[in-house]
Amino acid sequence: MTRYLSRRFLASILTLLGVTVIAFALAYLIPADPVRMIAGRNASPATVELIRTELGLDRPVIEQYVRYVGRLAQGDLGRSYAQKIRISELVAARIPATLYLMAGAIFFQLLIGIPAGVLAATRRGRPSDRWIMMFSFAGVSAPQFVVGLLLIYVFAYLLGWFPMNGFGGGSLWNLVLPALTLGISGGGYYARMMRSSMVEVLRQDYIRTARAKGLAPAKVVLTHALRNALLPIVAMIGLDIGYFMSGAVVVETVFGWPGIGQLAWQGIQRLDYPVIMGVTLVAAVAILIGNLLADLVTPLIDPRIRLR
């Protein structure tokens, strides 16, 4: 285990270094000037150059990158151009809302995806299987902003069951609609993945043996098949952790959710490079951690799997 974790740690460092190179290059390839955005349209050339010098943007790109990596090595993500606040403080302030939304979204994904996938697999080829797959495809394909606006219109505007937007101080009622919006899309994908995995597991010899012993169909599915069929879902949850930690930009914007996704969108609008790169790094770290957690949990589900 120690050897495995050491290799993963070194690989993660190299991955993050590659992310910084790509993110830094993309940020400076954008055909727009963040200094002009900060200074305003009516700023004089002298003012623009003064701001450029203060931000260090007058230096060669390679030198800027080396200085940036040097600050990262000391745990410094830099300061926001627009808000003059450390990126670490901005991200830390948004993480609780993002984690809250992530937990709700994963809950709805599993609540929708696993039962639907199991039901479709056990009724393979029947009308119920086709209906479930059709609805799951619709859930995956529907744009999140459309789903979110429909949920707001029906459940917030017409029925008045939930607030239209906002964090609400962490209220459960404020969480339901944005989490459900993410859950519908992810749940559709989980349902299709769960069905494929379950169909494959149900063809295994040990399942036929369990049925030959006279075990009840429900026990065969829930006790013997479901555990092994969950392995791809566990791996996908690890990826979803990274996705949600980078911020569900569209959903957070639609619902006015004060998470990392909204912070990233604000950074893009303002050409605030440190914010964009800070969120990108947080997303990369979250994906790496999510994948590691998925790898560590997998042997607990299937003891035959060994980490090497």
C-alpha positions as CSV (number, residue, x, y, z in Angstrom):
1,M,0.0,0.0,0.0
2,T,2.8,2.4,0.9
3,R,4.5,1.8,-2.4
4,Y,1.3,2.3,-4.3
5,L,0.6,5.6,-2.5
6,S,4.1,6.8,-3.2
7,R,3.8,6.1,-6.9
8,R,0.4,7.8,-7.0
9,F,1.8,10.9,-5.1
10,L,4.7,11.3,-7.6
11,A,2.3,10.8,-10.5
12,S,0.0,13.4,-9.1
13,I,2.8,16.0,-8.7
14,L,3.7,15.5,-12.4
15,T,0.0,15.7,-13.4
16,L,-0.5,19.0,-11.5
17,L,2.7,20.4,-13.1
18,G,1.3,19.5,-16.5
19,V,-2.0,21.2,-15.6
20,T,-0.2,24.4,-14.6
21,V,1.6,24.4,-18.0
22,I,-1.6,23.9,-20.0
23,A,-3.7,26.3,-17.9
24,F,-1.0,29.0,-18.0
25,A,-0.5,28.7,-21.7
26,L,-4.3,28.8,-22.4
27,A,-4.7,31.8,-20.2
28,Y,-2.1,33.8,-22.1
29,L,-3.4,32.7,-25.5
30,I,-6.7,34.3,-24.9
31,P,-7.0,37.3,-27.3
32,A,-7.9,39.8,-24.6
33,D,-6.0,42.0,-22.2
34,P,-6.9,41.6,-18.5
35,V,-5.0,44.9,-17.8
36,R,-7.3,46.8,-20.0
37,M,-10.3,45.1,-18.3
38,I,-9.0,46.2,-14.9
39,A,-8.0,49.8,-16.0
40,G,-11.2,50.5,-17.9
41,R,-11.7,51.7,-21.4
42,N,-10.9,55.4,-20.7
43,A,-7.6,54.7,-18.9
44,S,-4.5,56.4,-20.3
45,P,-1.7,54.3,-21.7
46,A,0.5,55.3,-18.8
47,T,-2.1,53.9,-16.3
48,V,-2.4,50.7,-18.3
49,E,1.4,50.2,-18.3
50,L,1.6,51.0,-14.6
51,I,-1.0,48.3,-13.8
52,R,0.8,45.9,-16.1
53,T,4.0,46.4,-14.3
54,E,2.4,46.1,-10.8
55,L,0.9,42.8,-11.8
56,G,4.1,41.5,-13.3
57,L,2.5,41.1,-16.7
58,D,5.3,43.1,-18.4
59,R,7.7,40.3,-17.8
60,P,8.4,37.4,-20.3
61,V,5.9,34.6,-20.2
62,I,8.5,32.0,-19.1
63,E,9.6,34.2,-16.2
64,Q,6.0,34.7,-15.2
65,Y,5.4,30.9,-15.2
66,V,8.5,30.2,-13.2
67,R,7.5,32.8,-10.6
68,Y,4.0,31.3,-10.5
69,V,5.2,27.8,-9.9
70,G,7.6,29.1,-7.3
71,R,4.6,30.7,-5.4
72,L,2.6,27.5,-5.8
73,A,5.5,25.5,-4.2
74,Q,5.0,27.8,-1.2
75,G,1.2,27.3,-1.2
76,D,0.5,30.7,-2.7
77,L,-2.2,30.7,-5.4
78,G,-1.7,34.4,-6.0
79,R,-4.2,37.3,-5.7
80,S,-7.3,38.1,-7.7
81,Y,-6.7,40.9,-10.2
82,A,-10.2,42.2,-9.7
83,Q,-10.8,41.7,-6.0
84,K,-7.3,42.0,-4.7
85,I,-7.8,39.0,-2.4
86,R,-5.8,35.9,-2.1
87,I,-7.1,33.1,-4.3
88,S,-6.9,30.7,-1.4
89,E,-9.2,32.8,0.6
90,L,-11.7,33.1,-2.3
91,V,-11.7,29.4,-2.9
92,A,-11.9,28.5,0.9
93,A,-15.0,30.8,1.2
94,R,-16.7,28.9,-1.7
95,I,-15.8,25.3,-0.8
96,P,-18.5,24.7,1.8
97,A,-21.3,25.6,-0.7
98,T,-19.6,23.5,-3.4
99,L,-19.3,20.5,-1.0
100,Y,-22.9,20.9,0.0
101,L,-24.1,20.9,-3.6
102,M,-21.7,18.0,-4.4
103,A,-23.2,15.8,-1.6
104,G,-26.8,16.5,-2.7
105,A,-26.0,15.9,-6.4
106,I,-24.3,12.6,-5.8
107,F,-27.2,11.5,-3.5
108,F,-29.7,12.2,-6.3
109,Q,-27.5,10.6,-8.9
110,L,-27.3,7.4,-6.9
111,L,-30.9,7.5,-5.9
112,I,-32.0,7.8,-9.6
113,G,-29.3,5.8,-11.3
114,I,-28.7,2.6,-9.3
115,P,-32.4,1.5,-8.9
116,A,-33.2,2.4,-12.5
117,G,-30.1,0.6,-13.8
118,V,-30.9,-2.6,-11.7
119,L,-34.5,-2.6,-12.8
120,A,-33.6,-2.2,-16.5
121,A,-31.0,-5.0,-16.3
122,T,-33.4,-7.4,-14.6
123,R,-36.1,-6.7,-17.2
124,R,-33.7,-6.6,-20.2
125,G,-35.6,-6.5,-23.5
126,R,-38.9,-5.7,-21.9
127,P,-40.9,-2.4,-22.3
128,S,-39.8,-1.2,-18.9
129,D,-36.2,-1.6,-19.9
130,R,-36.7,0.5,-23.0
131,W,-38.6,3.2,-21.2
132,I,-35.9,3.5,-18.5
133,M,-33.2,3.7,-21.1
134,M,-35.1,6.3,-23.0
135,F,-35.6,8.5,-20.0
136,S,-32.0,8.0,-19.0
137,F,-30.9,9.1,-22.4
138,A,-33.1,12.2,-22.1
139,G,-31.6,13.0,-18.7
140,V,-28.1,12.8,-20.1
141,S,-28.8,14.8,-23.2
142,A,-30.9,17.6,-21.8
143,P,-28.8,20.8,-21.2
144,Q,-28.5,21.5,-17.5
145,F,-29.7,25.1,-17.8
146,V,-32.9,23.9,-19.4
147,V,-33.5,21.3,-16.7
148,G,-32.8,23.8,-14.0
149,L,-35.1,26.5,-15.5
150,L,-37.9,23.9,-15.9
151,L,-37.5,22.8,-12.3
152,I,-37.5,26.5,-11.1
153,Y,-40.6,27.2,-13.2
154,V,-42.6,24.2,-12.0
155,F,-41.5,23.6,-8.4
156,A,-40.5,27.2,-7.4
157,Y,-42.7,29.5,-9.5
158,L,-45.9,27.5,-10.0
159,L,-46.0,25.3,-6.9
160,G,-43.9,27.5,-4.6
161,W,-42.4,24.4,-2.9
162,F,-38.8,25.6,-3.1
163,P,-36.8,28.9,-3.3
164,M,-35.9,30.0,-6.8
165,N,-32.3,30.5,-6.1
166,G,-29.6,31.4,-3.6
167,F,-27.8,29.5,-0.9
168,G,-30.2,30.3,1.9
169,G,-27.6,29.9,4.6
170,G,-27.3,26.2,3.8
171,S,-31.0,25.5,3.9
172,L,-32.0,22.0,2.6
173,W,-34.9,23.6,0.6
174,N,-32.4,25.7,-1.3
175,L,-30.3,22.6,-2.1
176,V,-33.0,20.4,-3.6
177,L,-33.5,22.0,-7.0
178,P,-29.8,22.6,-8.0
179,A,-28.8,19.2,-6.6
180,L,-31.7,17.5,-8.5
181,T,-30.7,19.3,-11.7
182,L,-27.3,17.8,-11.5
183,G,-28.7,14.5,-10.3
184,I,-31.0,14.1,-13.3
185,S,-28.1,14.3,-15.7
186,G,-25.7,12.2,-13.7
187,G,-28.5,9.8,-12.7
188,G,-29.3,9.1,-16.4
189,Y,-25.6,8.3,-17.0
190,Y,-25.4,6.1,-13.9
191,A,-28.5,4.2,-14.9
192,R,-27.0,3.3,-18.3
193,M,-23.7,2.3,-16.7
194,M,-25.4,0.3,-14.0
195,R,-27.5,-1.5,-16.5
196,S,-24.5,-2.5,-18.6
197,S,-22.5,-3.6,-15.5
198,M,-25.4,-5.5,-14.0
199,V,-26.2,-7.3,-17.3
200,E,-22.6,-8.5,-17.5
201,V,-22.6,-9.7,-13.9
202,L,-25.8,-11.5,-14.2
203,R,-24.2,-13.7,-16.9
204,Q,-21.5,-14.9,-14.6
205,D,-21.2,-18.5,-13.5
206,Y,-21.6,-17.8,-9.8
207,I,-24.9,-16.1,-10.4
208,R,-26.2,-19.2,-12.3
209,T,-25.0,-21.3,-9.4
210,A,-26.8,-19.1,-6.9
211,R,-30.0,-19.4,-8.9
212,A,-29.5,-23.2,-9.2
213,K,-29.4,-23.4,-5.4
214,G,-32.9,-22.0,-5.3
215,L,-32.1,-18.5,-3.9
216,A,-34.8,-15.9,-4.4
217,P,-34.3,-13.7,-7.4
218,A,-34.2,-10.6,-5.3
219,K,-31.5,-12.0,-3.1
220,V,-29.5,-13.1,-6.1
221,V,-29.6,-9.6,-7.5
222,L,-29.2,-7.5,-4.3
223,T,-26.8,-9.8,-2.4
224,H,-24.6,-11.4,-5.1
225,A,-24.8,-9.3,-8.2
226,L,-25.2,-5.7,-7.0
227,R,-21.9,-5.6,-5.1
228,N,-19.8,-6.4,-8.1
229,A,-21.9,-4.4,-10.5
230,L,-21.2,-1.3,-8.4
231,L,-17.5,-1.2,-9.2
232,P,-17.8,1.1,-12.3
233,I,-20.2,3.4,-10.3
234,V,-17.6,3.8,-7.6
235,A,-15.0,4.8,-10.2
236,M,-17.4,7.3,-11.7
237,I,-18.1,8.8,-8.3
238,G,-14.4,9.5,-8.0
239,L,-14.5,11.4,-11.2
240,D,-17.7,13.3,-10.2
241,I,-16.0,14.5,-7.0
242,G,-13.5,16.3,-9.2
243,Y,-16.2,17.6,-11.5
244,F,-18.3,19.0,-8.7
245,M,-15.3,20.4,-6.9
246,S,-14.3,22.4,-10.0
247,G,-17.8,23.8,-9.8
248,A,-20.9,23.0,-11.7
249,V,-20.7,26.4,-13.5
250,V,-24.0,26.3,-15.4
251,V,-26.1,25.1,-12.4
252,E,-24.4,27.4,-9.9
253,T,-25.0,30.3,-12.3
254,V,-28.7,29.5,-12.9
255,F,-29.4,29.0,-9.2
256,G,-27.2,31.8,-7.9
257,W,-25.3,29.2,-5.9
258,P,-22.1,30.7,-4.3
259,G,-19.8,27.9,-5.1
260,I,-16.5,27.5,-7.0
261,G,-18.3,27.2,-10.3
262,Q,-19.7,30.7,-9.9
263,L,-16.3,32.0,-8.8
264,A,-14.8,30.5,-12.0
265,W,-17.5,32.1,-14.2
266,Q,-16.8,35.5,-12.5
267,G,-13.1,35.0,-13.2
268,I,-13.7,34.2,-16.8
269,Q,-15.9,37.3,-17.3
270,R,-13.3,39.5,-15.7
271,L,-10.3,37.8,-17.3
272,D,-9.0,37.3,-13.8
273,Y,-6.3,34.8,-14.7
274,P,-5.2,33.9,-11.1
275,V,-8.8,33.0,-10.3
276,I,-9.2,30.9,-13.4
277,M,-5.9,29.1,-12.8
278,G,-6.7,28.7,-9.1
279,V,-10.0,27.0,-9.8
280,T,-8.4,24.8,-12.4
281,L,-5.8,23.6,-9.9
282,V,-8.4,22.9,-7.3
283,A,-10.4,20.9,-9.9
284,A,-7.2,18.9,-10.8
285,V,-6.4,18.2,-7.2
286,A,-10.0,17.1,-6.5
287,I,-10.0,14.8,-9.5
288,L,-6.8,13.2,-8.3
289,I,-8.1,12.8,-4.8
290,G,-11.4,11.4,-6.1
291,N,-9.7,8.8,-8.3
292,L,-7.5,7.8,-5.4
293,L,-10.4,7.4,-3.0
294,A,-12.2,5.3,-5.7
295,D,-9.2,3.1,-6.0
296,L,-8.9,2.6,-2.2
297,V,-12.6,1.8,-1.9
298,T,-12.7,-0.7,-4.8
299,P,-10.8,-3.5,-2.9
300,L,-13.3,-3.1,-0.1
301,I,-16.1,-4.0,-2.5
302,D,-14.2,-6.7,-4.3
303,P,-11.5,-8.3,-2.2
304,R,-10.0,-10.0,-5.3
305,I,-8.7,-6.6,-6.4
306,R,-5.2,-5.7,-5.1
307,L,-3.5,-2.4,-5.2
308,R,0.1,-2.7,-6.5
